[in-house]
Every structure is written in C-alpha cells, then in structure tokens.
Amino acid sequence: MAECHPVGFRWVMEAKRRGATIIHIDPRFTRTSAVADIHVPIRPGSDIAFLGGLINYIITNERWFRDYVINYTNAAALVSEDYQDTEDLDGLFSGWNAEKGQYDPSSWQYRGLEVTPAAGHREMFSGEPRAERGAIVSAEEHDFTLTDPLCVFQIVKKHFSRYTPEVVQEACGIQPEMFEKVARALCDNSGRDRTSAFCYAVGWTQHSIGVQYIRTAAIVQMLLGNIGRPGGGIMALRGHSSIQGSTDIPTLYNMLPGYLPMPKASYDTDLKKYLEYNESASGWWSEFPKYMVSLLKAWYGPAAIAQNEWCYNYLPHISGDHSHMVTVAAMADAKVQGYFVMGENPAVGSMNCALQRKGLRNLKWLVVRDFAPTETAEFWRNAPEIVAGDIKPEEIGTEVFFFPCAAHTEKDGTFTNTQRLLQWHHRAVEPPGDCRSELHFIWHLGRRLKELYRPSAEPKDFALRDLTWDYRSIGAIEEPDAEDVLAEISGYSLGDHKYFAGYKELKNDGSTVCGCWIYCGCYKDGVNQPARRKPATQQTWVAPEWGWAWPDNRRLLYNRASADPDGKPWSERKKYVWWDPEQRKWTGYDNPDFIVDRPPDYRPGPDAKGIDTLSGIDPFIMQAEGKAWLYDPNGLLDGPLPTHYEPEESVLKNPLYGQQCNPARMEWVRADNPYHKAWGDPDYPFIATTYRLTEHHTAGGMSRWVPWLCELQPEMFIEVSPELAELRGLENGGWATVSTIRGEIEARVLVTERMQPFVQQGRTLHTVGLPYHWSWIGRSTGDAANELTAFVADPNVSIEESKAFSVQVVAGRRSRKRRAATQGALVEREVAGPERDLPPVHQKPVGQHGLHAEKTEMTEES
C-alpha cells in the first residue's frame, strides 16, 4: 500500500502513530514492510492457505465474536444433507460435472430450499437460470447451538480444520511461530472494543481463484465481528482515480449501472422474466424493479412507456462471456472487426501481450484515445515482432485511428475513489489542440450516430433513435456539461423535475428517472454534492459534507452491525450508529444503513414481503435474508467456500488436496497461449510475481515520458535473492533473461535480501519480482513483464493470473526467439498434457466455457 497507494497510506501511518499494529503479508519486503510492525513473507499464490489457517485458529481457540456471529451471520443455518465438502472429495465440492467443467450448486443450498440470491447472479449462459428466482433466500431450519454437523458454522469449522500452522508452513512457507504471532495480534485487536481491517489490491485479485481470496478474508472478518464497524472491513485498494466509478457505472460487459445484471439472451426474453429472475421477495433487492425502470426512463425518455416495457427490448441481451480475454482471443481468430481502447494499453499492460498484439493485427479498425501514442496505437510499426522481422507492417491490415485526450485538469467531472466517495474535479485549463475529454468524444459520436439513424424505420435502429442525448454544451469546442450528466445519473421526478435525495424515492411506474440508483441523491436539491469541501473543523469526524459517498452519502456499509442486537453500541469506544428509543429511529455519526425506523425487536410475520422481511437484527440488507454469509448456499462458480488451489503454473504439488488447480478456472488451450506443467516443470523452476512501483504508473504510457521519474527508475529490472543470484550466476546490475513457454524478456538484475527463498516439500523455492511498467515507447524503454504471462482466469470475474506463475531465469541477454503468439510456437511438447490435474477424474475438460481450441502439438518447426 505504501508503494502503490502512498497518499492513502498516510492514514495507515496515522493509525500506527495512535498505537495500531501494522502487519504486512507479501512475497517481497517493500516500503510497506519497512514501516510495518510485522512483515510476513509468503509464497505467491498461497494466501487462501494462510487465511484458512487464521479461520482455523479463530475457531479452535474460541476467539470468534459469538454474539455477532450468531445474530448477524448465517452460522446457524442448516445446509442440504446432499452437501459434500472438499474434505470429503479430495479438493472438490459435491456437484462437480467433469464433462461440462462446472459445478451444479443444488447440493449446496439451505436445507429444503432451491433458490438463487437476487441480482448480480453468476453468469451461466446455457439453459435456464439455476433455480427459481424471486424466492425468499432465508434458511428455514437452524441450529442456534451451532452443534449440528450440517449447520454452517460446523461446515466452516470442518472445511478449514486441516489448515493448521504446520499446513500453513507447508503451503505458504511461513513458520508456525510467525503465523501464530499474526493470528494472536489479529484476534487481540478484534472484538467489542477493537476492530481490524484488511487492505488488499491486485496481489489478491490477479489469480485463477482470486475472488475466493477475498471471500476467505470476509469469513475471517465475519468471525471476528469486523464488518459494518468503524476501523474494520475489507478495503479494495484501487490503483486509479476512478476504477471504482468505472465498475459502479460500468465498463463491464455483464452489468448495467448500479450492478444491475445485463439481460441474458437465453432467458431474460422480456422485462417480466428479467425482473422475476433478478428481484427478490425479501431484502433490499425486492426494490429491483424501481431501479431498472428508472434507468430505462433515463436512457429512453418519452419513448419508454409501460406498453413497450420501458424499451427493455432495446438493451443488448448477451449470449456469452464477452470479457477482455475472451474478446482478445476472438480478435486473434479474426472474429472481431473493430476495437476501442480508451485509457488503457493492452499491448503492454495485459496478459500475454504478444497475443494481445496478434489480436490487434487481425482487426479491421482500431480506435485509441490517450495522451500520446502508446504501444497499442503503435503496435503495427515498432512492436518486438516487427523489429525482429517476424511480422512486416505491410502485412497488417488494421486501420488505426488515434485521438488525443484531455487530462483531468482539462475537464470537469467526478472521481469515485476506493471508499466509494464521489469527488468533483474542476477544469483548470482548456484542452490544447485537438485534445478532447472522453465525455466529448462519446457525446459527439452519439450525436452523429443519432443523426445517421434518425430517419430509419427499422426496429433494430430504435435504440439509437430514441436514446436521450440532450446535454448542454459549453464553450467553443462544444464540451457537454458534465453536471448535466451527473444530474441525470442522480435522478429526478418527471413533471416537476425535482432532484431526489436518495434511492428510496425511486418508483417503478415510469415517473422517476435515474441513471444509476446507487448514485441517486448525488445532485440532491440541484446541488453538486460531490463538489462539497466543508473543512473538517466544521463537521464530525465522519465528514459527511466532504464529497458524497454512495449509496445515500453513507460512509460505512452495513453500519447497523456497529451496534449490538439491542441497538446499543458494542462499546463506547466504537460508537458509530445506534437505536434511539426516545426518537424511535436509528441515529449516529453516519447515515444508518438500515430501515431508519425499524426497531431492534422487530420480527417479520409469516406474510411479510420485500424489505418488511428484514428483522431488527438483519444488518446486511443487500442479502435477501439480511445475514452475512460465512457459507454461500448458492456459491461462486468455484464453490460455496474458499479452498486452497495452486496457481495454473506452480512449482509445487498442492499440499492440501489431490485437486491441483481451481477446477472451474478459465483456460485458453491454444497454440498461441501454451501453459507449463501444472507443477514441478523442470524447464520453469522459479516463481514470478509482477508488481508496480511508486515512481511509475501501470503500463508506463504516461510515466515513462517523465524525465525525473525515468531517472528514479531508469530500467526494467528483476529482483532476485542472493541465493538465486549465486545459483544462476547473476550479477547485480548485470543482465538476466526471464522466460516462459510464451516468450522471453531481458532485465537488469537487482540482487536484494528483500527477496527470500522458501523451503517447502524438501525443496528450496525461489521467487523473483518483475515490475510491469516498461515497453518500447518513451524516454525509458525495456521489455514488458506481460510478455511472460498467460491467458488463464478466475471463473467468477474473468481476471487474469499474473501474481503467481513459473519462469526460467538465466544470466545474460535474451535471444531473438519468436513468441508463442507469433506464428504459433516456441516449444517441443504438448501445450497442456494430461498431468495438468491429478487424479485424472479431476482433470478439467477441454471445451469449458467454449474458450478452448483443440490441444495442439507444438514444435519449433511448426
């Protein structure tokens, strides 16, 4: 966090000044480690084993927060008698279908129920939804003694029972004494009077089981009572100024604004079915129709009426996975004609960037918007394969359009940061020359398209023709008014055009407009709420008048959990929101995340529907039953509980189970994306992890042009331990070649004790660190780390695995061998042999998700 999020890290240092314990768990000793109280080196890719060890420690040593767990989680719920755990099936859960390569989650459900939680359900693109939607997802049978073997608490206890300190040592390389020191510190700083927080970034997400990493941390925090309370929680550190905003109002193919699911072609055939499959009869997602209808009214205005289902049929209905890697693979196979790249540089910053460039070569047209031409814009004339002579520019038919963009100082708008806080930035100067904002580019492109299709009577063109697109323009360059866009996102009533105070005012009758329900109220009373800058001295420590946080300007989600079941603060020290018996409402320092007049002793009757099903002790209102889920009865695509699996390319056999890798992982078995052996590949014996530096930014497209940053970090380098340097004859400041089956790079050697070897399974394991900021354009140039990484992904969110993979390291500069994505091959062996998963019954079948090509024998000659 100190390295990659230094401004936010100032608050960690302030916490330390006040007495907080800072623990840093990372394969490398970094700037964060240097100021932490405890640094714990960990083998990349083994974090679930470590977190699972914490869960086992907390339960075994009776350190869990009993009153919180029993009342606010689903610990007492009883699960189907058909459920079988990874402890029973050697690393698999019940319901695994080896032929389809996916799970049937029916045996994971609560006892007697067959339902799916509402909204945002997992992407399954074949057949009907998993189960009836709209049902009340609440366990009907409980054991509040928590002793039944099939209650959630006992399932969690059994599942993590093998994650002992000794197993943590075997899997992670962490000594039992160090592990127990961390576990004690975490438990000692959790409970009624104290809370602890987890902060993570892509070191946890960029794995083939990354979503379950965060799930494991959530289980730890639920057991300790650290969610919904000040100083607790899990914070996803965002690497850019508005990454959070770009998922809220999404650049995601499968979500509409406010995390409303994109309609599926196979079963969301009309609005009635879409609402049925996504709303819930209980919890806050019962309000789902209000958010959807208000969104459609924002987009299609007067054309959206009840008789045409508010223009629901205008929306794209997706028929499959269209995430980044899927799209690029289709590009490489010449199945995509055009591609927009805006504020991104996939030719450097994305996995297997040689395959990314192959995809670009097979397009008909490419649009790049950036501050200056990037490697993605210039791939056709000076990429490594062009310089090497493997590909000739005249052989590339892609027409490239480059549009210079405006910097944030040259445009108005909002950022949404890590803590969901919207902050307005004002334009300081006009953009120079032809530079324009993204808002300008999209708005004017939309105007031209609307004019082009205005006379059309074809139904397929109505979505463009009827789109509301009437924002005011400002100045000589006709910049659309960003406040107009913010006002539409915030929402208002039709007729009197009254701006809403929050999402509770939205309706499903077509009388309300709102472009994103979770942002509803950010333009309350016609005032730009994100632009507020009230000094800290003039408000409470929660600072509700500095910017605006979604939803409803709430600074802490699920903050009802900061009070006990009776509505009283767990302690005076951690007082945050509480029930006021005299005023008969919830009050406190923050906007309560609860039904404000619902007393703690309220219990719903048998006929209750919607939000009336939430009792006075159900803080987690976005869950249909109001409880936090220690165990997910619907499950992620890879299981109802996190399980330690090794990375796709590991140096170790899985020390916990026979199932080596995540069985539901997404693979691209194709000649231009070959994989190593699942473990112990003699050609690739070392572990690599990628990371970023404070001095450079992401793929380097901006920072490699800045002289003083290039002076501070002048060249691509590889961090190695003194032991590995001796083993491979590497000299500090000299050259090393780093290779995978997909490609090779060269880097300067940095020999440092910040990298430590691990001794596991009787072997000494070496980790190397690779920053990913360099490529061939800029003042400082070098090879890109992502020449080495593979297309392999977490099945839930389609994110790549670039934080743990196997490599070879030798002294000297690289050769000029062709990359796997340049005419197909590098090696003389199968792309993915039958040893990938053992035992064979667990082997992931080719054909999963429709992403696999046929297995190919690849040789130098081919």
N, C-alpha and C positions, 0 to 999 in steps of 0.2 A: 504493500500500500504506500509506503514511503517512496518507493521507486516510481510507481506508476500513477499514484494519486496523491502527490505531495501536498496539495492545498487542503484536501480533506484530512490528510494525516496530521495536520496541526491539532485537530481536536483529539486524536489519539494521544498526542503528546501532552495536551492539556489534561486529559484524564489521568495519564501517568503522573503528572505533577501533583494531582489531587490524591494519589495513592493507588490508582488502578494497576493491576498486574497485566502486562502485555506479553502474550505468547505468540510466537511466530513459527508456523509449521510450513516448511518449504524445502525443496531439494537443495537450494542454494542459500548461502549466507549473503544477505543483501543489506541494503541501507536500513530496511525494516529490522532485520535481525540485530543490527548494530545497536539499536536503541531499545530492543525488547528485553524483558526480564528473563525470558526463556526462549532459546531457539532450538527447534526440533528438526533435524534433517530427516527427510522421508524419501523413500524411493518413489519416483514419479509413477503415478497410476495405481497407488495402493491406498488411497485415502479412505475408501469405504471400510477397509480392514481396520484402520486407525479409529475412525468414528464409531464403527461397530464395537470396537474394544471399549470405547467410552460408554456406550449404551450398556454393555455387559457389566462394566464397573459400577455404573449408577444403580442398576437394578440389584446386582449381587450384594452391594454394600448398603442397600436401603437408603440411598441418597436422593431418591426421586421425591418430588413435591406432591405428596399424596392428595391433599385437598384440591390442588389444581388439576392433577391427572384424572381423578375420579369424576370431578364435576365438569371439566372443560374439554376433555378428550373422549375418544370412543373406546377407552381402555376396557370398559365393562361389556361392550357389545359381543354377542356370540356369533361366530362365523360358521358357515356351512360345514356339515360333517364330511363333505366330499373333499375339503381342502387338504392338500398335501404340500409340505414345505420343502425348501431346498435341503433341509436336514434329512428329509425322507428320501429324496430323489437325487442326491449327489450333485446338487447345484442347479436343479430345475424345479420349477413350481408345477403343480398339477395343471393340466390343461394345455401342455405344450404339444403343438401339432408339427411334427418334424417335416411332414410333406409340404405344408404351407409355410413353415418357418415363422410361425407366430403363435401366440397364446389365445386360447379360449378362456376368458376370465370367469365363466359361470360358477366354477367351484370356489372362487374367492369371495363370493357375495356374503352378506349377512345371512344368518340362518332364516330360511323361509322367504327370502326376497330375491327378486331377479330384476334389478333396476340399474340405471346408469345415472351418475350425478349430472345435474343440469349444466348446460352452457360450457363451451370450450372443450367438448369431449374429444377423445383421441381420434386421430384421423384413420379411419378404416374405409377404404374406397371400393370395397366389393360387397354386394348384397345389402341387406337391411342393417340399420343400427344394431348394436349389440343386444339391446333389450328395450323393453317398453320405456319410453321417456315420459317425463311429467309426473312420475310416481313420487311419493314421499320417500326420500332416501334416508331412512331412520331405522336403526335396529329395533326389532320387535321383542327380542329376547336379550336379557342382560344378566350378568353375574357381578353384582357390586362387591362381592367378597374377593373378586379377581383371582379365584382359585380354579375355575373350570378350565381344563386344558385347551378348549376352543374359544375362550374369551380372548379378546385382542391382546390384553396385557400378557397372558401366558404364551400366546403365539409369538409375540415380540421377544419375550424372555427366552423361549426355546430357540428362536431363529438366531439370536445373537450370542447364545451360550458358548459356542465354540470360539468366539472372538476374545480369547484370553490374552493377557500380556505376553505370553510365550508365542502365541499365534501372531500377534501384532509384530513381535520381533521378527518372526519368520517371514511375514509378508511385507513389512514396511522397513525393516532394518533398524527399528527403534528399540533401545534397550528397555527391559521391563521397569527398571528404576526410573528412567526418564518418562516413560509412559505414565506410571503411577504418580509422578510429580505433577504432570499436567492434569491428570484426572482429579487429583485432590484439589488443585488450585481452582479448577473449573467448578467443582462442587462446593467448595468453601465460599465461592463468590456467586452463589445462586441460592434462591430460597425466598423467604418472606421479605427479608431486609436488603437483599442484594440481587443484582442481575448481571449477566454476562452476555456479550454479543459476539456473533461470528461475522467476519467480513471476508468475502471471497471475490474473486474475479474469474477470468477465463482459465486460470490454473485449475479450477474445478469444473468448468463447463466444457472445455475442449477435450472431451474424452468420449469413447464409444458407450459409456454409461454415466455421462456427466449429470443428467437430470437426477439420477439416484444418489449422486454425491450430495446434492443439496437436500434431497429427501432425508438422507441419513442425519445431516446436521439439524434438520427440522425435528426429527424424532428426539435427538439429544435435548434440544431446546424445549420441546413439549414436556419431556420427563422432568426437566429442571424448573419448569414454570417461567421460562424466559421469553415467551411470546406475548405480545399485546401489552407489554410493560416497559416503562422508560428505562433505557440503558440495556435492553435486551434485544431479541430478534435476530434476524439474519439479513445482512446488508449486502446486496449485489453491487459491487463497485463498478460503475460504468466508465468506460475508457474515453468517451467523447462527451461533448457538452449536451447532447440531446439524444443519446441512444435510448434512454427511457421513453422520450417522446415519440421516437420512431417505432416503438412497439405499441405504445398506447393508441396512437393514430397511425395505423401500422404501414410499414413497408413489408409486412408479412403476407405471403400469398394466401394463407388459410384463415386470416382473421379480418373482420371488419372493425372499425373504430370502437374502442372500449371493450375489446376482447370478445366481441360477438362472432360466433363461428361463421365462416363463409359457407353459403349453401353448397350441398353436395349433389352432384348431378343424379346420383343413383337413387336417392330417396327424399331429398328436400324439394320435391317437384312442384309444390305450391306453398303459399305462405302458411296455410293451416298446418300442413305437415311439418314445415320448418319450425314453427312455434311449438308444436306438440313435442318435437324431438329435442328442443333446447330449453324450454321453460321448465320450471319445477313447480310441483304443487306445494312445496314447502320451502322455507328460507327465502333469501332475497332474490334469487333467480326466478321466483314467481312473478317478479316485476318485468321480466324479459320483454314481453310484447310492447311495453311502453317505450323501451329504449330503441327497439327495432323500427317501430312505426315512426317515431320522431326522427330517426336517422333518414329513413326513406323520404320523409317530408322535407328534410334539409336538402337532400340531393335533387329531388324531382318536383318540389313545389306544387303548383296548382295541378300538374299532371297526375300527381299521386292522390288517388281517391279510393274509397273503400271498394268501389265496384271493380277496380283493376288491381286489388290487393296492394294498394300504395306503390304500384310499379315494381313489386317484388321480382317479377319476371325479367326486369332489366338487368338484374345482378348477374355476374358470372356464376355459373354453377360448376365447381371444379370436379374433375373426374379422376384426379390422381394427385400424386405428390409433385409439386412444382417448386420445390425449394432449390437452393443455389446449386448444389452438386448435381441434382437431377437435371436441372436446366443446362448446366455446362456439359454434362455427358451427352445430352441431346444435341447441343450445339456441335460437339466434336463429331457426332454422327450425322451432321448436316440436316437435322430435323428442326432447327430454329433459324429463322431468316434475319431477325433484327434484335438488337440488344441495346438497352440504355444503361450506361454506367454513370452514376451521379454521386460524386463524393466518395468514390471507392476506387481501389486499384487492384483488381483481382489478379492481374498478371504478375504481381509481387506478393500481395497480402493474403491470397487464398491458397488453399492446399493444392499440392501437385501443380504448381503454376505453369509447368510445361504443358500439362493437359488443359489448363485454362487458356493458354495461348493457342493451342490446337483448336479449341472451340471457337476462339475469335477468328481464326483463319478460315473457318467454314461458314461464317455468316455472309449474308449479302450486304448488310449495313450495320454500322456500329456508331452510336452517339455517346461521346464522352464529354462530361461537364466537369471542369476542375480549374484550379488557379493557373496551372501551367500544364503543358503536355506531359503526361505521365507515361509509364511503361505500357499501360493498357492502350493509350492512344497511339503509341509509337511502336507497338509490337511488330508491325508489318515491315519495318525497315532496319531495326537495330537490336532485336531480341537475340539471346545467345545462339539460338539455332540458325539465325540469319547470319550472324558473324562467323559461325563455324562453317557456313556453306551448306548445311543440311537442307535448308529451305531458301528459296530465292524469292525476293519481294514480288517479282513479276508473276510468280505462280499464285499469289494470294489475290483473290477476287473481292475481298471485303472493302466496301467503301466506308471510310472513316470520316465522321463529322466531329470537329472539336469546337465546343462552345466555352468561352472563358466565363468563369463565375465570379460573383461578388463575395467578398469576405463578410464576416459577421459585423464588422464595423461599418459596412456599406449598405446595410439593410435593416429594417425593423423586423421584429418577430420575438418568439419565445424560445427559451431552452427549457427542457424538463430534465432535472438532474437526478442523481442517484436516489434521493429521498422523495421522489415524486413531486418536487417543488417546481412550479412554473415561474420563471423569471423573465421579465421583458428586457430586451436589449434595444436601444435606440440607435438609429442610423447616425453616424458621426459625420460621414462624408458621402458624396455621391460616388457610385462605382465608376472607375475610369473606362474610357474607350467603349468597347463592346461588352464589357463585363456586366452580367445581369444576375439577379437572385434566382434561386430555384422557383420561387413563387411567380416571378415574372415569366420565366421560361414556360412553366406548366400552364399558367393562365392564358398566355398569348397562344400557345399551341392549342389549348382547348377552344379558344375563340375561333381560330382558323378552322378547326375541325367542325365546330358547330355551324359555322357559315357554309362549309362544304356540304354538310348533310342537311341543311335547313329545308331545302325543297323536297327531300326524299320522303316517299310514302311507304318505304319498305319497313316492316315492323322491326327488323334487325337493327335499324338505324335510329329507332326512337330513343334509346338510352342516351345517345349523344344529343339528339334534337331537343329532348325535354329537360336536359340537365340544367339546373340553376347555376348561373355563372356570371352573376351581375354584381361583382365587386367594383367599388370605386377605384379609379386610377389617379395617381399622384405624379405631378411633375412632367418634365419634357419627355422622359423615357417611358411614361405610362406604367409606372410601377403600381401593381394592385395594392390597395390599402390592407396591410396585414391586420389592422384592428377590425376591419370588416370580416375577415376570415375568422378571427378569434371570437367575434360576437356570434357568428353562425355556429361555431363549434360549441360555444357556451349554451346557446339555446334561448328561445323566446316563444311567447304565445302569439298565435295568429290573430289578426284583428287589431288588438291594442298594441301589439309589438312590445310587450312587457318582458324585460330580461329576467330570467329565473334566478332565484337564489341558490337552487340546488336541484339535484336529480329527482327528489321526491315530488316535484311539481309536474313532472312529465306525465303524459297521458297516451293512451293507445287509440284515441278516436280521431286522430288527424288534426287536432287543434294545437299541437305543440311541435316545434322544430328544434332539433338538437343534433349537431354533427358528431358529438361524442359524449355519451351520457356520463362517464366518469369525470369529464371536464365541465359538466353543467354547473354554472354558477361562477365561472372564472371571469365573466363580464357582468356580474351582478349589478343591478341598478344602472346599467350603461357605463360602468366604471371599469377600466382596465385593472383588474385585481392583481395580475402578475407584476404590474409596474409599481406596486406599493413598496416603499422603502422607509418605513417608520423605524426610527432608532430604537435600539434595544433598551435604552434607558426609559422609554416611554411606554413599554408594554411588558407582559410577563415573560418568563424565561422560555416559554414555548414559542414566542414571537409569531402569533397568528397573523400579524399585519406586515410581515415581510414576505413579499411574493404571495403565491397561492398554491396550495397542495391539493392534489386530487386524492380521494373524492371529497367534495364538500369542505374544502380547506382543512382537512383532517391531517394532523401531523404524525399520528401513530395509528396504524391499522389495528383493528380488533382490541381497542383500548378498554373495552368493558372488562377484559381479563386482568386489568391492573387493579381491580377490586375483587374481594372475596365473594363467595356465593351470596352473602347477605348484603352485598353492595358497599361494604366498607373497605377502605384501602388495606392491602395486605400489611402495610406498615406505614407509619407517618413519613418515614424517610423516602418511600417510593410512591407517595401520594400523587395521583395523576387525574383520574376521573372517579366519581363515586355517586351513590344514590343519596339524594337529599330528601329525607322522609317528610319534611315540612312542605317543601315545594312540590313534592311528588314527581320528581324528574331527576334525570342524570345530569350532573354538572361537573365542573372541574376546570383544569387549566387548558384542556383541548376540547375540540368539538367531539362529543361522545360518539363512538362508532357503535350505535345501538339504537333501538327504538326509544326515543328520549323519555317517554312517559311510561315505559314498561317496568313495573316494579320487580325486584328480585324474586318475590314469592309467586309471581305469575306462572301458572302452568296451563298449557293449552288443553282444551276439551277435545273429545274424540271427533268432533265435526270441524275442527279448526282447519283453515286453508291458508296458503300463502304465508305472509310474514307473521300471521297470527299463530303459526305452529312453533315459532321460536319462543322458548320459555325465558324466564328471567335469568337463567344461568346458562344461556347459549351464546357465548360471546362471538363465535366465529360465524357471523351471519351470512357470509357468502357460501358457506357449506349448507347444503339443504337441511341437515339436521342440527346445524349450529354448533357442532363439535369439531375440534381439531382432530385430524386423522393420524394416529400413530401407525395405523394399518389402513391401506387404501383398498376398500372392498371392490372397487371397480378396477383398480390397478392401473399403473402406467403400462405401456406396451411391453415392458420387460419385467413386470412383476408387481405384486402388492407390497413388497418390502424390498429394501436395497440389499444387494448381495455382492460380495467381492468377486469380480471377474478381472482377469488380466487384460491389458490392452490388446488390440488386434495383433500387434507385433511386440512380443515381450521377450525378455531374457530368461524368464522363469516359468516353470510349470506352476499352474495355480496351486498354491499351498493349502487351500481350503477344500476344493471340490474337484471332481473329475471333469466338470464342465469348465473348459479353459477360458473362453471369452463370453461376452454377453451374447446369449443365443439369438436374441432378436435384433442384433446390430444390423445396420445397413451396410452392405458391401457392394462394390462395383468391380466384379471379377471380369476384367477386360485387359487386352494386351497392353494398353497404354496406362494401366494403373495396377501393376503387379504388386503382390504382397510377399513379405518374408514368411518363413516358417513361423508357426504360432509361438514357439518358444525355443530357446537354445539354438538359434540359427548360427552355425559357426562362421558364416560369412559376415554376420552383423551382430557382434557380441556385446555392444555397448548401448546404454540407454541415452537417448537425447530428449531434451525438453527445450522448447522455444520460449522466449520472453521478450519484454520490451525494456527500453532504457529511459531514464528521465530525460536525457538530452535529445532523444529523437521521438517521433510520433508515428505510430502504426507502421505502414509500409514505407514511410520516409518521403512520400511525394512532396510534402511541404518542408520538413526539417532538413533534408539533405541539400537544400539550396541555401541554407542559412550559414554564413561563414563561421560564426562563433560556435554554433552547435557542432559543425563539422570539425572544428578544432578540438572541441572537448571529446568527441567520439569520432575519430577520423576514419576508421576502417572496420569492416566486418571482422569479427573475431570468434573464436571458440574458447570457452572456459573449460579447462581440464585440471584435474588434481595432479599434484607432484608424482603420485604413484603411476597414473596413466601416462604422464609425460615420460617417465622412465621406461615404462613398458613399451611404448611406441616410438621412443627416440625423438620426442617433440621438444623443441627449444622455445623458451619464452621469447615472443616477438618474431619467431620463425613462421613457416607455413605448415598448414595441415590440410589434407584432403579428407572431407567427410562425405560418405556415400551411402545411399540406399539402393535398392533394386531399381528405383525410378530415376535416379540421377545422382550427380555429384557436384560438390561445391568446394571452393578453397577458402580458407580463412586464416587470419593471423592467430597465433597461439597465445593465450593468456594462461600461464601456469599459476594456479592460485589454490591456497588451502581453503578457500570458500567452497570448493567442491571436494566432497569427501566420498571415498568408496564405501560400499556396504558389503558385509559378509553375510550371505544368505544361502541356505541349502548347500553349505560347504564350499561356496564359490565366492570369489571377490568380484563384486559388480561395480562397474564404473559408470558414472553419469557425466554427460557433457552438456554444456549450456550454449544455446545459439540465439542471439538476438535476431529479430526478423525484419530489421529496418532497411536493409541495403538492397540495391539493384543497380542497373546500369545507367541510370539518368541522375544528374545532379552534380554538385561540387564534389561530393564524396560518393564513390561508387564501390560496389563489391557484389559478391554473389548473394542470391536470395536464399534464406533458410528454407522457404517453402518449395524450392526445387526438390526437396527430400521427402516431404510429407505426402500422405496418401488420401485418396477419397475413401473414407470409412466414417460412419456417423452413428451418433446416438439415435435410436429409433423414434424417440418422442419429439425431438425438436430439430433433427437433421443437422446437428452441429458436428464439425469435424474433430478428429483426434490428432491434435498436434502437440500435446503436452507430454506424451509418452510414446516413443517408438524406437525401434532398434536401428543402429547405424554401425558403420565401419569407420575407423579413424586411422590414417597413416600419415607419416611425415612427408612433406613435400607438396608441390603444387599439383593441381588436378590435371587430368588428361583432357582430351577433347572428344571423349566418347559421346555418342548420341544418347539423348534422353529417351526413356521408355515411350514418351508421348510423341517422339519424332520418328516416324516410320516404324513404330511398334515395339522394339525390343532392346534389351540390354543383356539378358542372361540366358544360360543354357539349362533351364529347368522349368518345371511347371509353375504357372502363376500361383496356384493355390492347391497344394497337394492334399491328399486325404488326411494328413497328420494335423490339419488345422484345428480340429476339435476332437478330443477323445473323451469318453469312448465313442465309437462310430455312431451309435444311436443318437448322440447329441449333435452330430455334425450338421451345421447349418446348410440347408439345401440351396443349390443354385436356383435362381428364379425368385427369391424373396423380393417382394415389393416391385417386381418387374424391372429390377435395376441391373441384373447380371447378364453379361454376354456369355457365350459358351466358353468353357475352360479352354485355354489355348496353350499349346506347347510353344515356347519361345526360344529361339536361338539367335546368336549373333548374325547368322546368315539371313534369317527372316527379317 
